[in-house]
Amino acid sequence: MASITITNHVAKGFSNKTSGTKFTWWKTSFNMPVPNIFDNNTSFNDTEWMLNAIWEATSFDCTWFEAWWETVALNSVFTIYWPFAWWVVNCKQEWKNALWTVTWTANSNVTYPSITAWNYSFSQRVYNQWIASWEIDSAQTFTVVWTMSWAISWSQTNSITFTNVPNTSTTYTPWMLWVEWTDLRFTSANWHIHTVLWNSLGYVDTAKAGMVWIDTADNLVRWIATNGYKYAGKYNFQQFWSSFSNGPSPAVVSWQSPWYIWMDNNFWSEHIWYIANDWYKWIFPSGENPYA
């Protein structure tokens, strides 16, 4: 008898079962480069396929969040038992708000070849959701619907609740960078404001308040706050090719000298970019480290 099953998860992140490669979306800047958590491996033969969920839940508290940060990712595994040679199945994921309005959808057709009399095939999808006016825009319960359609449709529904969601309606003049009290803040090319998470490095001098620079020791951005203390961003990284979005691998740049800083159009233009003392292109996000 033919059958289709859908296994799905909503979690803060996912890791590869074999290699341990992981990525955490929770409280990270939007559209960060994502390592290949699939590791180009499709040989797994269990219904969970190749990923482990990191902090899976049905309710998420967004206290101390900023708008335009990532929240969770949705992982679904579509499994098919079917005795014929070829077939095309439509795999769809929908994110619906409390009014049952579809705010986000992913829809694709997957062709499954049959090798044996009874085929056992997988199709896995991972999609992320962020605090934005068109996705998660207020505290409410969302519904995630996974559907597979062929001659007969199979579906599964999960309810996901978010509380203490920050305001997403305010926008600011783009391409600005400034020190505000203890914080380094910037506005992205998409008119979104970001506050950099920091580590305090001790008192320096109030006369130097407002200074921002790239340190040669670790290529981290540092600044002096109005209280005279020196702060540094929690982390940075060289640009690398992302398995989820656009952006080339790192390369030594020749078109600009070190200390050049700007808002780039890669990875949805939500991060500070700069060329450090090593002549590499570095990314400086506002959220937590998704690779830690």
C-alpha positions in Angstrom: 0.0 0.0 0.0 1.3 3.4 -0.9 1.9 5.9 1.9 3.3 9.3 2.6 4.5 10.5 6.1 5.6 14.0 7.2 7.9 14.5 10.1 8.5 18.1 11.1 10.3 20.2 13.7 10.4 23.8 14.8 13.6 24.6 16.6 16.2 27.3 17.3 18.7 25.6 15.2 19.8 22.3 13.6 23.0 20.2 13.4 24.2 17.5 11.1 24.0 14.1 12.8 27.3 12.9 11.5 29.6 15.9 11.1 28.2 18.0 13.9 28.0 21.0 11.6 25.4 23.3 13.1 23.7 26.6 12.8 21.5 28.4 15.3 18.9 31.0 14.0 17.7 32.1 17.4 18.5 35.8 18.2 20.9 36.1 15.2 21.0 38.8 12.6 18.9 38.1 9.6 20.2 36.1 6.7 23.6 35.2 8.1 25.7 32.9 5.9 24.7 29.3 6.7 27.3 26.5 6.6 26.3 23.3 4.8 24.5 21.5 7.6 23.4 18.9 5.0 27.0 18.2 4.1 26.0 17.1 0.7 25.0 13.8 2.2 21.7 12.1 1.1 22.5 8.5 2.2 20.6 8.5 5.5 17.8 6.1 5.6 15.8 6.9 8.8 12.7 9.1 8.9 14.5 12.0 10.6 17.0 12.0 7.9 20.2 13.9 8.7 19.5 16.7 11.2 19.2 17.0 14.9 17.0 19.8 16.3 18.6 22.3 18.7 16.1 23.5 21.3 12.9 22.3 19.7 9.7 23.7 21.2 6.2 25.0 20.5 6.5 28.3 22.5 9.2 30.9 22.2 9.8 34.0 24.4 11.3 36.9 22.4 12.3 39.0 25.4 15.4 41.1 24.7 14.9 40.6 21.0 15.3 43.2 18.4 13.2 43.5 15.3 14.9 42.0 12.2 16.5 39.2 14.1 16.0 35.5 13.3 13.8 33.3 15.6 13.4 29.7 14.6 13.8 27.3 11.6 11.3 24.8 10.3 12.5 21.4 9.3 10.3 18.9 7.5 11.0 15.4 6.2 8.7 14.0 3.5 8.8 10.2 3.2 7.2 8.3 0.4 6.5 4.6 -0.2 5.3 4.1 -3.8 5.6 1.1 -6.2 5.7 2.9 -9.5 8.6 4.2 -11.7 8.3 8.0 -11.5 6.1 10.5 -9.9 6.0 14.2 -9.0 4.9 15.3 -5.6 4.2 18.9 -4.5 5.8 19.7 -1.1 4.6 22.8 0.6 5.1 24.6 3.9 2.9 27.5 5.0 3.2 29.9 7.9 -0.2 31.3 9.0 -0.9 34.0 11.6 -3.7 34.1 14.1 -6.2 35.3 11.5 -5.2 32.2 9.4 -3.6 34.5 6.8 -0.7 32.9 5.0 2.3 35.2 5.7 5.0 33.0 4.2 5.0 29.9 2.0 7.6 27.6 0.4 6.3 25.4 -2.5 8.2 23.0 -4.7 7.7 20.0 -6.9 9.9 17.0 -6.2 10.3 14.2 -8.7 11.0 10.8 -7.2 12.5 8.0 -9.3 11.7 4.4 -8.2 14.7 2.0 -8.2 13.1 -1.0 -6.6 9.5 -2.3 -6.6 8.8 -0.2 -3.5 10.6 3.0 -3.2 11.6 4.7 0.0 12.4 8.4 -0.7 13.1 11.5 1.2 12.7 15.2 0.6 14.0 17.5 3.4 13.3 21.3 3.8 14.6 23.8 6.2 13.2 27.4 6.3 13.7 30.2 8.8 11.4 32.8 10.3 12.4 36.3 11.6 10.9 39.2 13.4 9.6 41.3 10.6 6.3 43.0 9.6 5.6 40.3 7.0 6.5 37.3 9.1 6.5 37.4 13.0 5.1 40.9 13.7 3.4 40.5 17.1 2.9 38.2 20.0 0.5 35.5 18.8 0.1 31.9 17.9 1.1 30.9 14.4 0.2 27.7 12.6 2.6 25.9 10.5 1.1 23.6 7.8 3.1 21.0 5.9 1.4 19.5 2.9 2.3 16.9 0.3 0.0 16.6 -2.7 -0.2 13.9 -5.3 -3.2 11.8 -6.1 -4.1 12.2 -2.4 -3.0 15.0 -0.1 -1.3 14.5 3.3 -0.8 17.3 5.8 0.3 18.0 9.3 -0.3 21.1 11.4 1.7 22.5 14.3 0.9 25.6 16.5 3.8 27.8 17.5 3.4 30.6 20.0 5.7 33.7 20.3 5.5 36.1 23.2 7.1 39.5 23.9 7.7 40.2 20.2 9.3 43.6 19.6 7.8 46.4 17.4 8.5 45.9 13.7 6.9 49.1 12.4 9.7 51.6 12.8 12.2 52.2 10.1 15.2 54.6 10.0 17.4 56.4 7.5 19.7 53.7 6.0 23.5 53.4 6.0 24.1 55.1 9.4 26.6 54.1 12.1 26.8 55.7 15.5 27.5 55.3 19.2 24.5 55.7 21.5 25.3 55.5 25.3 27.0 52.2 25.6 25.8 50.8 22.3 27.1 50.8 18.7 24.1 51.0 16.4 23.6 51.0 12.7 20.9 51.1 10.1 20.9 48.6 7.3 20.3 49.2 3.6 16.7 47.9 4.3 16.0 50.8 6.7 16.2 48.5 9.8 18.0 49.6 13.0 20.4 47.2 14.7 22.2 47.3 18.1 25.5 45.4 18.3 25.9 43.0 21.2 29.1 43.8 23.0 31.7 42.9 25.6 33.0 45.6 27.9 36.8 46.1 27.9 37.1 48.6 30.7 37.3 52.3 31.2 39.3 54.5 28.8 38.4 58.2 28.7 35.2 60.1 28.2 37.0 62.6 26.0 37.3 59.8 23.4 33.6 59.0 23.4 32.1 58.2 20.0 35.3 56.8 18.5 34.8 53.6 16.3 37.6 51.6 14.8 38.7 48.2 13.6 41.3 46.6 16.0 44.4 45.1 14.3 44.7 42.4 17.0 41.5 40.4 16.2 39.8 42.5 13.4 36.9 43.2 15.7 35.1 46.6 15.7 35.6 48.6 18.9 34.1 51.8 20.2 34.2 54.2 23.1 30.8 54.9 24.8 29.6 58.1 26.4 30.6 56.6 29.8 34.2 56.4 28.7 34.3 52.6 28.5 35.7 50.7 25.6 33.5 48.0 24.1 33.9 45.4 21.4 31.4 43.4 19.3 31.0 39.8 20.5 32.2 38.3 17.2 32.9 38.7 13.5 33.9 36.3 10.7 35.3 36.3 7.2 32.7 36.1 4.5 32.0 32.6 3.2 29.7 30.9 0.7 26.3 30.3 2.2 24.3 27.2 1.5 21.1 29.2 2.1 21.6 32.6 0.4 23.7 34.6 -1.9 27.3 35.7 -1.2 30.7 34.5 -2.5 33.4 32.7 -0.6 36.1 34.9 1.1 38.8 36.3 -0.9 41.6 38.9 -0.4 40.2 42.0 -1.9 42.1 44.3 -4.2 39.5 47.0 -5.0 39.8 48.7 -1.6 42.4 49.2 1.1 42.0 48.1 4.8 39.7 50.0 7.1 37.0 50.5 4.5 33.6 50.0 6.1 30.2 49.9 4.4 26.7 48.2 4.1 26.9 45.5 1.5 24.1 44.1 -0.7 25.0 40.5 0.0 22.9 38.4 2.5 20.0 40.9 2.4 22.0 43.9 3.3 21.5 43.6 7.1 25.1 43.6 8.3 28.2 45.9 8.6 31.0 44.8 6.3 34.6 46.0 6.3 38.1 45.2 5.1 40.4 44.5 8.0 44.2 44.7 8.2 44.5 41.3 6.6 42.7 42.6 3.4 39.9 40.1 3.8 36.2 41.1 3.7 34.6 40.6 7.2 31.0 40.6 8.3 30.0 42.3 11.6 26.4 41.4 12.6 24.3 42.7 15.4 22.9 39.4 16.9 24.3 36.4 18.7 26.9 34.1 17.1 25.0 31.4 15.2 28.1 29.2 14.8 29.1 28.9 18.5 
